[in-house]
Amino acid sequence: MLRLLRLLLLLLLLPPPGSPEPPGLASLSPGAPPQAPDLLYADGLRAYAAGAWAPAVALMREALRSQAALSGARRDCGARCAAEPGAALPAMVSDDPGPGQSRGSWELLLLRAALRRAECLTQCAARRLGPGGAARLRMGSTLRAAFRRREPYNYLQRAYYQLKKLDLAVAAAHTFFVANPTHLQMREDMAKYRRMSRVQPESFRDLETPPHWAAYDTGLELLGRQEAGLAVPRLEEALQESLAQVENCRASCEGPEEQQQEEEEEGAWSQGGLYEAIAGHWIRVLQCRQRCVGDIATRPGRSSPVPDFLPSQLRWLHEAHAQVGNLSKAMEDVLSVLLFYPEDEAARKALKEYEAQLGGLRPGLGPREDIQRFVLRSLGEKRQLYYAMEHLGTSFQDPDHWTPVAFIPEALREKLREDQEKRPWDHEPPQPKPLTHWKDVLLLEGVTLTQDARQLNGSERAVLDGLLTPAECGVLLQLAKDAAGAGARSGYRGRRSPHTPHERFEGLTVLKAAQLAQAGTVGSQGAKLLLEVSERVRTLTQAYFSPERPLHLSFTHLVCRSAIEGEQEQRMDLSHPVHADNCVLDPDTGECWREPPAYTYRDYSGLLYLNDDFQGGDLFFTEPNALTVTARVRPRCGRLVAFSSGGENPHGVWAVTRGRRCALALWHTWAPEHSEQEWTEAKELLQEPEETEEEEEEMPCRAPSPEPPGRRLQRVQDRAGKPPRVREEL
């Protein structure tokens, strides 16, 4: 009955049919006490499953509003009660009590202040959130994770679409996609929305973007356009909003959810007494607070933060203030940077220049007060955490690079140094050597350089021709055809391409080719040539891009894309969307995040084409926005396109609208632990003596027979018993 009344109330709050929808997801009942977000969300899912789109929208929106109100109430109550007279915690306690004080007096002061703070927080929460306060609106860990992933917007976008509210459907879809850039279904939905003529570009807006990111991106864009005067207020706004978001996060570290998580975990403090429990809870609160800067420095949908987020904002502000001639503010920014990094050479040099121009350090001119408070508070918390780590056996992974070594107990420094050395680090790719360093290799292989990075309008790109003869292309094409006829698709079980419904996709790995050759389904000549050519490409790629550091093959895939007849009219999608090979590309910001699900260990990529008798299918490079095409390469037999795998080389493939496009896709890595083990296994298989097939001494000059054996081969498992790997290939 209660849920029925809630549903009826929310339906009354919806605007009548035909009335204009408020922009964004505005509050349905501003000022009303929030309801339990978990119950609202559950009811919204039931309404959605039943196809009741209007109630689903109302319930989902009210769940989002209640969750936001809960977070805001905690932040505001925490700030208010911290300033309440009598609720302040006692100052640092001395081991030597003063006259008239017993050794237990500090305990009374501490507990009395804690009780007063708890009373204030309880009363404030009851006023803001209604009877029961925050305890009544406690959210479980599963629901908190769903809201962090913005899952309500996934349901909202379809419900709005069914209600013919296209603008809000696009906004909800975009909001979900920003936080879930690898969600394939939403990626397809976004592509459909972009092709709709009724959808305006401004509809693609993020309804949940924290304000500091919007100001930060705008400020950097203005600064990059040399508009420092306009950039200063936006960069200042970004810094202030960042600090405000840190305070919000710190307030949530003391919320019921954190307590609930502690109750669910079996920790070392569960068997202790009063003081052990207090210490354990306090340490967890401090650990949560120390993670807050990393949380607000992580963009939605990303798993790693922007390094040195606050110091980097101060550096940008310093640059903007210097460009507009505000030397006092520029000096203030530099002094603030030095709070994080006292030995920063660039900051110290700039400080000397400003002192010379201003005639010395002016009285009252120092670091920003908000940054000074932040640094001192953070260092105080770090000191306590390192103390607990040394004396109580707790763990703490310091998220900041700027923590002074003096704050780390000497007994822990060696262990922390070893842990840091074990962390993965990204190597800067070496610059390509001049032609004289690799010319001899190309001459030996009969290869010519057709286009270099300058001609391709980018960096670390090259087009090389002559790696295969027409006869060799024919052998590899026949290998791909025979393997496809045997049902070998390297894990792609469907006939449709994983990237577009308008093409068929066939893939063959080197190990699968060797297994098929051993079974007699394909000729051993093609399987052996596949191995030989992959090594040929690796040698040339290393000689051109990385002569001083060996490259290893990490994955080799012979792939063919075939246009499906009757499905090419008015086609607007790509054969392969724009992406980078070792990082997750964010076209909206131009950043590329080297983190899973990307194959972060890939360092160089190569595409060796086998044919050109098809329409479409050209490879193209773009700017980081994934829209501006910078170079285009037409496939042809024996042509290799090689490039570094990072965000400097976003690329895609135009739609194949007629015929069949085949290429050998290869990825190389500097890390030997990621070398392709299947390549070695395939080589061993093909070296075994064969009784039923004679060795062919020369490459055939004519095209091989077009028809594969008529029988279908049963599924061939590899020798290790591993299932075929499914990869996203070009």
Solvent accessible surface area in square Angstrom, and as a share of the most:
residue,aa,sasa,rsa
1,M,172,0.77
2,L,124,0.62
3,R,108,0.39
4,L,94,0.47
5,L,99,0.49
6,R,22,0.08
7,L,51,0.25
8,L,87,0.43
9,L,91,0.45
10,L,1,0.00
11,L,64,0.32
12,L,147,0.73
13,L,63,0.32
14,L,34,0.17
15,P,46,0.29
16,P,93,0.58
17,P,142,0.89
18,G,87,0.84
19,S,31,0.20
20,P,123,0.77
21,E,41,0.19
22,P,48,0.30
23,P,120,0.76
24,G,9,0.09
25,L,42,0.21
26,A,41,0.32
27,S,58,0.37
28,L,23,0.11
29,S,20,0.13
30,P,107,0.67
31,G,84,0.80
32,A,42,0.32
33,P,85,0.53
34,P,6,0.04
35,Q,47,0.21
36,A,15,0.11
37,P,0,0.00
38,D,55,0.28
39,L,63,0.31
40,L,0,0.00
41,Y,17,0.06
42,A,31,0.24
43,D,15,0.08
44,G,0,0.00
45,L,59,0.29
46,R,129,0.47
47,A,12,0.09
48,Y,36,0.14
49,A,89,0.69
50,A,85,0.66
51,G,32,0.31
52,A,37,0.28
53,W,52,0.18
54,A,34,0.26
55,P,20,0.13
56,A,2,0.01
57,V,3,0.02
58,A,0,0.00
59,L,3,0.02
60,M,1,0.01
61,R,10,0.04
62,E,3,0.01
63,A,0,0.00
64,L,23,0.12
65,R,34,0.13
66,S,0,0.00
67,Q,53,0.24
68,A,60,0.47
69,A,33,0.26
70,L,3,0.01
71,S,55,0.36
72,G,10,0.09
73,A,2,0.01
74,R,40,0.15
75,R,92,0.33
76,D,52,0.27
77,C,4,0.02
78,G,25,0.24
79,A,69,0.53
80,R,134,0.49
81,C,0,0.00
82,A,53,0.41
83,A,85,0.66
84,E,65,0.29
85,P,110,0.69
86,G,52,0.50
87,A,1,0.01
88,A,65,0.51
89,L,94,0.47
90,P,42,0.26
91,A,89,0.69
92,M,194,0.86
93,V,72,0.42
94,S,75,0.48
95,D,128,0.66
96,D,110,0.57
97,P,40,0.25
98,G,33,0.31
99,P,142,0.89
100,G,91,0.87
101,Q,102,0.45
102,S,73,0.47
103,R,172,0.63
104,G,35,0.34
105,S,27,0.17
106,W,99,0.35
107,E,48,0.21
108,L,125,0.62
109,L,74,0.37
110,L,61,0.31
111,L,69,0.34
112,R,151,0.55
113,A,6,0.05
114,A,47,0.36
115,L,128,0.64
116,R,105,0.38
117,R,58,0.21
118,A,51,0.40
119,E,88,0.39
120,C,18,0.11
121,L,59,0.30
122,T,94,0.54
123,Q,93,0.41
124,C,4,0.03
125,A,16,0.12
126,A,43,0.34
127,R,142,0.52
128,R,109,0.40
129,L,2,0.01
130,G,10,0.09
131,P,120,0.76
132,G,55,0.53
133,G,4,0.04
134,A,18,0.14
135,A,72,0.56
136,R,104,0.38
137,L,1,0.00
138,R,84,0.31
139,M,5,0.02
140,G,28,0.27
141,S,52,0.34
142,T,111,0.64
143,L,21,0.10
144,R,40,0.15
145,A,23,0.18
146,A,7,0.05
147,F,21,0.09
148,R,166,0.61
149,R,107,0.39
150,R,18,0.07
151,E,46,0.21
152,P,0,0.00
153,Y,6,0.02
154,N,42,0.21
155,Y,64,0.24
156,L,1,0.00
157,Q,16,0.07
158,R,112,0.41
159,A,1,0.01
160,Y,1,0.00
161,Y,91,0.35
162,Q,72,0.32
163,L,57,0.29
164,K,176,0.75
165,K,61,0.26
166,L,24,0.12
167,D,67,0.35
168,L,7,0.03
169,A,0,0.00
170,V,0,0.00
171,A,0,0.00
172,A,0,0.00
173,A,0,0.00
174,H,15,0.07
175,T,0,0.00
176,F,7,0.03
177,F,38,0.16
178,V,34,0.19
179,A,15,0.11
180,N,26,0.14
181,P,17,0.11
182,T,64,0.37
183,H,66,0.30
184,L,122,0.61
185,Q,98,0.43
186,M,2,0.01
187,R,90,0.33
188,E,93,0.42
189,D,26,0.13
190,M,6,0.03
191,A,41,0.31
192,K,98,0.41
193,Y,11,0.04
194,R,141,0.52
195,R,93,0.34
196,M,53,0.24
197,S,111,0.71
198,R,177,0.65
199,V,19,0.11
200,Q,92,0.41
201,P,105,0.66
202,E,124,0.56
203,S,5,0.03
204,F,35,0.14
205,R,70,0.26
206,D,34,0.17
207,L,45,0.23
208,E,73,0.33
209,T,48,0.28
210,P,35,0.22
211,P,60,0.38
212,H,3,0.01
213,W,5,0.02
214,A,49,0.38
215,A,1,0.00
216,Y,14,0.05
217,D,48,0.25
218,T,46,0.27
219,G,0,0.00
220,L,49,0.24
221,E,101,0.45
222,L,20,0.10
223,L,8,0.04
224,G,61,0.58
225,R,127,0.46
226,Q,135,0.60
227,E,62,0.28
228,A,8,0.06
229,G,51,0.49
230,L,109,0.54
231,A,0,0.00
232,V,28,0.16
233,P,75,0.47
234,R,73,0.27
235,L,4,0.02
236,E,50,0.22
237,E,68,0.31
238,A,1,0.01
239,L,0,0.00
240,Q,80,0.36
241,E,50,0.22
242,S,0,0.00
243,L,23,0.12
244,A,45,0.35
245,Q,40,0.18
246,V,3,0.02
247,E,75,0.33
248,N,40,0.20
249,C,24,0.14
250,R,24,0.09
251,A,21,0.17
252,S,50,0.33
253,C,1,0.00
254,E,80,0.36
255,G,4,0.03
256,P,20,0.12
257,E,10,0.05
258,E,44,0.20
259,Q,72,0.32
260,Q,41,0.18
261,Q,74,0.33
262,E,32,0.14
263,E,126,0.56
264,E,104,0.47
265,E,89,0.40
266,E,156,0.70
267,G,36,0.35
268,A,97,0.75
269,W,43,0.15
270,S,66,0.42
271,Q,165,0.74
272,G,38,0.36
273,G,41,0.39
274,L,111,0.55
275,Y,117,0.45
276,E,79,0.36
277,A,50,0.39
278,I,72,0.37
279,A,32,0.25
280,G,0,0.00
281,H,65,0.29
282,W,95,0.33
283,I,13,0.07
284,R,69,0.25
285,V,5,0.03
286,L,1,0.01
287,Q,36,0.16
288,C,13,0.08
289,R,39,0.14
290,Q,11,0.05
291,R,127,0.46
292,C,0,0.00
293,V,25,0.14
294,G,20,0.19
295,D,84,0.44
296,I,15,0.08
297,A,2,0.02
298,T,32,0.19
299,R,19,0.07
300,P,32,0.20
301,G,29,0.28
302,R,23,0.08
303,S,85,0.55
304,S,41,0.26
305,P,61,0.39
306,V,24,0.14
307,P,101,0.63
308,D,40,0.21
309,F,5,0.02
310,L,2,0.01
311,P,4,0.02
312,S,21,0.14
313,Q,4,0.02
314,L,0,0.00
315,R,84,0.31
316,W,90,0.32
317,L,0,0.00
318,H,39,0.17
319,E,67,0.30
320,A,0,0.00
321,H,10,0.04
322,A,37,0.29
323,Q,83,0.37
324,V,69,0.40
325,G,51,0.49
326,N,63,0.32
327,L,41,0.20
328,S,37,0.24
329,K,87,0.37
330,A,0,0.00
331,M,0,0.00
332,E,33,0.15
333,D,0,0.00
334,V,2,0.01
335,L,24,0.12
336,S,0,0.00
337,V,4,0.02
338,L,26,0.13
339,L,55,0.27
340,F,3,0.01
341,Y,47,0.18
342,P,76,0.48
343,E,132,0.59
344,D,31,0.16
345,E,146,0.65
346,A,76,0.59
347,A,8,0.06
348,R,108,0.40
349,K,134,0.57
350,A,13,0.10
351,L,27,0.13
352,K,136,0.58
353,E,82,0.37
354,Y,15,0.06
355,E,54,0.24
356,A,84,0.65
357,Q,114,0.50
358,L,35,0.18
359,G,72,0.69
360,G,28,0.27
361,L,93,0.46
362,R,119,0.43
363,P,137,0.86
364,G,93,0.89
365,L,32,0.16
366,G,20,0.20
367,P,38,0.24
368,R,21,0.08
369,E,127,0.57
370,D,28,0.14
371,I,0,0.00
372,Q,73,0.32
373,R,153,0.56
374,F,18,0.08
375,V,6,0.04
376,L,115,0.57
377,R,87,0.32
378,S,8,0.05
379,L,25,0.12
380,G,32,0.31
381,E,9,0.04
382,K,0,0.00
383,R,138,0.51
384,Q,82,0.36
385,L,1,0.01
386,Y,4,0.02
387,Y,132,0.50
388,A,4,0.03
389,M,26,0.11
390,E,71,0.32
391,H,107,0.48
392,L,90,0.45
393,G,68,0.65
394,T,25,0.15
395,S,83,0.54
396,F,17,0.07
397,Q,134,0.60
398,D,24,0.13
399,P,59,0.37
400,D,30,0.15
401,H,137,0.61
402,W,18,0.06
403,T,16,0.09
404,P,50,0.31
405,V,94,0.54
406,A,84,0.65
407,F,38,0.16
408,I,25,0.13
409,P,27,0.17
410,E,138,0.62
411,A,78,0.60
412,L,22,0.11
413,R,71,0.26
414,E,96,0.43
415,K,111,0.47
416,L,27,0.14
417,R,113,0.41
418,E,80,0.36
419,D,50,0.26
420,Q,104,0.46
421,E,127,0.57
422,K,159,0.67
423,R,89,0.33
424,P,133,0.83
425,W,169,0.59
426,D,98,0.51
427,H,57,0.26
428,E,151,0.68
429,P,45,0.28
430,P,38,0.24
431,Q,137,0.61
432,P,48,0.30
433,K,57,0.24
434,P,85,0.54
435,L,88,0.44
436,T,110,0.64
437,H,110,0.49
438,W,6,0.02
439,K,95,0.40
440,D,99,0.51
441,V,41,0.24
442,L,10,0.05
443,L,118,0.59
444,L,155,0.77
445,E,70,0.31
446,G,53,0.51
447,V,6,0.04
448,T,85,0.50
449,L,61,0.30
450,T,58,0.34
451,Q,54,0.24
452,D,40,0.21
453,A,21,0.16
454,R,182,0.66
455,Q,88,0.39
456,L,1,0.01
457,N,98,0.50
458,G,32,0.30
459,S,54,0.35
460,E,14,0.06
461,R,7,0.03
462,A,0,0.00
463,V,1,0.00
464,L,1,0.01
465,D,20,0.10
466,G,40,0.38
467,L,3,0.01
468,L,10,0.05
469,T,70,0.41
470,P,112,0.70
471,A,32,0.25
472,E,20,0.09
473,C,4,0.03
474,G,19,0.18
475,V,11,0.06
476,L,0,0.00
477,L,45,0.22
478,Q,28,0.12
479,L,5,0.02
480,A,7,0.06
481,K,80,0.34
482,D,17,0.09
483,A,1,0.01
484,A,16,0.12
485,G,36,0.35
486,A,9,0.07
487,G,30,0.28
488,A,11,0.08
489,R,55,0.20
490,S,3,0.02
491,G,21,0.20
492,Y,19,0.07
493,R,207,0.76
494,G,44,0.43
495,R,142,0.52
496,R,113,0.41
497,S,9,0.06
498,P,62,0.39
499,H,41,0.18
500,T,4,0.02
501,P,76,0.48
502,H,51,0.23
503,E,0,0.00
504,R,79,0.29
505,F,1,0.00
506,E,33,0.15
507,G,2,0.02
508,L,3,0.02
509,T,12,0.07
510,V,2,0.01
511,L,6,0.03
512,K,22,0.09
513,A,0,0.00
514,A,0,0.00
515,Q,10,0.05
516,L,3,0.02
517,A,7,0.05
518,Q,101,0.45
519,A,48,0.37
520,G,48,0.46
521,T,7,0.04
522,V,9,0.05
523,G,35,0.34
524,S,11,0.07
525,Q,44,0.20
526,G,6,0.06
527,A,2,0.01
528,K,65,0.27
529,L,6,0.03
530,L,1,0.00
531,L,15,0.07
532,E,94,0.42
533,V,0,0.00
534,S,0,0.00
535,E,60,0.27
536,R,40,0.15
537,V,0,0.00
538,R,48,0.17
539,T,48,0.28
540,L,1,0.00
541,T,1,0.00
542,Q,44,0.20
543,A,14,0.11
544,Y,15,0.06
545,F,0,0.00
546,S,0,0.00
547,P,47,0.30
548,E,134,0.60
549,R,69,0.25
550,P,79,0.50
551,L,3,0.01
552,H,52,0.23
553,L,12,0.06
554,S,5,0.03
555,F,1,0.00
556,T,1,0.00
557,H,2,0.01
558,L,2,0.01
559,V,2,0.01
560,C,1,0.01
561,R,1,0.00
562,S,19,0.12
563,A,15,0.12
564,I,11,0.05
565,E,162,0.73
566,G,80,0.77
567,E,57,0.25
568,Q,34,0.15
569,E,160,0.72
570,Q,177,0.79
571,R,37,0.13
572,M,131,0.59
573,D,35,0.18
574,L,44,0.22
575,S,0,0.00
576,H,2,0.01
577,P,46,0.29
578,V,23,0.13
579,H,28,0.13
580,A,8,0.06
581,D,8,0.04
582,N,5,0.02
583,C,8,0.05
584,V,18,0.11
585,L,22,0.11
586,D,22,0.12
587,P,60,0.38
588,D,99,0.51
589,T,50,0.29
590,G,31,0.30
591,E,58,0.26
592,C,35,0.21
593,W,21,0.07
594,R,86,0.31
595,E,12,0.05
596,P,104,0.66
597,P,88,0.56
598,A,21,0.16
599,Y,57,0.22
600,T,44,0.26
601,Y,50,0.19
602,R,5,0.02
603,D,19,0.10
604,Y,0,0.00
605,S,2,0.01
606,G,1,0.01
607,L,2,0.01
608,L,0,0.00
609,Y,0,0.00
610,L,2,0.01
611,N,17,0.09
612,D,76,0.39
613,D,105,0.54
614,F,7,0.03
615,Q,91,0.40
616,G,25,0.24
617,G,0,0.00
618,D,14,0.07
619,L,0,0.00
620,F,5,0.02
621,F,0,0.00
622,T,2,0.01
623,E,75,0.34
624,P,51,0.32
625,N,59,0.30
626,A,20,0.16
627,L,148,0.74
628,T,69,0.40
629,V,65,0.38
630,T,25,0.15
631,A,11,0.09
632,R,138,0.50
633,V,3,0.01
634,R,87,0.32
635,P,1,0.00
636,R,118,0.43
637,C,40,0.24
638,G,0,0.00
639,R,32,0.12
640,L,0,0.00
641,V,0,0.00
642,A,1,0.00
643,F,0,0.00
644,S,3,0.02
645,S,1,0.01
646,G,11,0.10
647,G,20,0.19
648,E,77,0.35
649,N,1,0.00
650,P,1,0.01
651,H,1,0.00
652,G,0,0.00
653,V,0,0.00
654,W,78,0.27
655,A,14,0.11
656,V,0,0.00
657,T,52,0.30
658,R,137,0.50
659,G,32,0.30
660,R,63,0.23
661,R,2,0.01
662,C,1,0.01
663,A,0,0.00
664,L,0,0.00
665,A,0,0.00
666,L,0,0.00
667,W,3,0.01
668,H,0,0.00
669,T,0,0.00
670,W,20,0.07
671,A,25,0.19
672,P,81,0.51
673,E,131,0.59
674,H,75,0.33
675,S,31,0.20
676,E,11,0.05
677,Q,112,0.50
678,E,31,0.14
679,W,44,0.15
680,T,69,0.40
681,E,45,0.20
682,A,0,0.00
683,K,88,0.37
684,E,85,0.38
685,L,11,0.05
686,L,12,0.06
687,Q,122,0.54
688,E,70,0.31
689,P,129,0.81
690,E,64,0.29
691,E,169,0.76
692,T,139,0.81
693,E,70,0.31
694,E,156,0.70
695,E,124,0.55
696,E,108,0.48
697,E,169,0.76
698,E,142,0.64
699,M,66,0.29
700,P,41,0.26
701,C,135,0.81
702,R,181,0.66
703,A,82,0.64
704,P,40,0.25
705,S,75,0.48
706,P,80,0.50
707,E,131,0.59
708,P,37,0.23
709,P,65,0.41
710,G,84,0.81
711,R,138,0.50
712,R,167,0.61
713,L,39,0.19
714,Q,159,0.70
715,R,142,0.52
716,V,37,0.21
717,Q,97,0.43
718,D,19,0.10
719,R,147,0.54
720,A,61,0.47
721,G,54,0.52
722,K,127,0.54
723,P,103,0.65
724,P,36,0.22
725,R,78,0.29
726,V,92,0.53
727,R,25,0.09
728,E,86,0.39
729,E,1,0.00
730,L,2,0.01
